[in-house]
């Protein structure tokens, strides 16, 4: 098996585009369309404000430019036909997250784009609530108020997903991400989506895939680059009192805790009554992962870095999916070239080899039980 590191960095995406109908039939509604666009400038944050385009044209205008020159731009573009292909073709491989067409009558060539993968990014705002415009091919919303239009235009990122074909995530440096069925998944609102992650796979050149999921379930691919592995961790000795507890656990016995005056089964780091940790040396680690420890008769050490996973002696991987439960075990099927959960669990204090090395499952935050 090969451990390969990847880097995923956030980047900007093309703004959404609002496309206005300036055909002869839409002429009387121009003041309504203009005021709707003005309302979007007030309703949406600057970073999420759309560009403005016209049916029958290819030019996109930044919203602030449109607001300053609305009458002049309308005068130049008025009377254009209700066709959208020239604009959509101009996007090439860089489609906006959302293309919202505000129109009075059906767009002649909009149905031609239904078979394209980008069709999920198209939506229609109809000015006449009694007149369906796309026969159900695209989502349609009535032009009731600015907020209803803003809700269609702005589709925030709700999830980031990172995976490797035939690989299993074994380490990552952004706590916003969590292990989900062999993938890394994050809600970017909890802390961004930049991450450096390691995947274990049978290939020396595994293929990573990442994408973001927007509020309407449309997706955008994200660039993933190879990354250097972090510096090797070092070992730090436990103080004598903690050595005694670990040495007792190594023998398979419960250890007496002075904090709660009760016995702690091996791997139970946090006192059941919430008084604290029996191994305060490990308190600095983020909860819910593993830290490797070496336990000998007169000395115990711990590794300076923790991981959400650990490799068992037989090559299977223990994953700390739920920090309040036992670690789940995943194994690799070479015939299918994939990892899958075995349905088994590892212990909280799992022996890793003959050299008295163990993986200790760290407790959840705020004193919850392991």
Secondary structure, DSSP 4 states (H G I P E B T S, - for coil): -EEEEEEE-----PPPEEEE--SGGGGGGHHHHHHHHHHHHHHS-GGGPPEEEETT----B-HHHHHHHHHHHHHHHTT--S--HHHHHHTTT---S-EEEEESS--TTGGGGTTSGGGGGEEEEESSTT--SSTTSSEEEE---HHHHHHHH---EEEEEEEETT-EEEEES-TTEEEETTEEEE-GGGT-S-EEEEEEES-TT--EEEEEEETTS-EEEE-EEE-PPPPPP-EEEPPHHHHHHHHHHHTT--EEETTTTEEE-TT--B-TTSS-BS-GGGTTSPTTSEEEEEE-SS-EEEES--BSEEE-TTS-EEE-SSTTSPPEEEEEETTTTEEEEEEEE--SEEE-STTSEEEEEPPPGGG---
